């Protein structure tokens, strides 16, 4: 019983801190969110992302964008990068945004004009799907490579129906390491898995 009371009290503290960030405006609304071990991130109708520390719960910073309202936001597994999609169908990636004062995005246009319906990080790769069944991947590269080349991105495939979910998995067993990203579309028959298997030598 005490645990429930503590949980409710904790949630109230989070709510008051989160509501405070929009206290001075009535036009801006949160549209989506993601959370990790240390952070809570909200996307907003203004195009900005609001970053909060989880414990203690406090507002850290706002990263604005001028590419449209935020429709999805995802934090990378290593808690260094944030990716978001906008109402224009653009994907924006902000690298090292938690520890640096980085307020810049890399913009990707593979889904421009479409509605991005699913986004999922897998290591340094970001998989995205949209309402017309297009699936893309963005691979973040090390700093030295980035200085010479643009971050690689590609359209992987097109399905017949809207993408509704992207899942990532890394399973290890005695024979091999298996890495898989599953993309689920509206059509039950269109469940696809992209799988790469690396055998140990």
Secondary structure, DSSP 8 states (H G I E B T S, - for coil): -HHHHHHHHHHHHHHHHHHHTTTT-SS--EEEEEE-SSEEEEEETTS-EEEEETTTTEEEEEE--SS--EEEEEE-TTSS-EEEEETTS-EEEETTTTTS-----EEE-TTTTS-EEEEEEETTEEEEEETTSEEEEEE---HHHHHHS---EEEEEE-SS-EEEEEEEEEE-SSEEEEEEEEEESSGGG-EEEEEEEE--
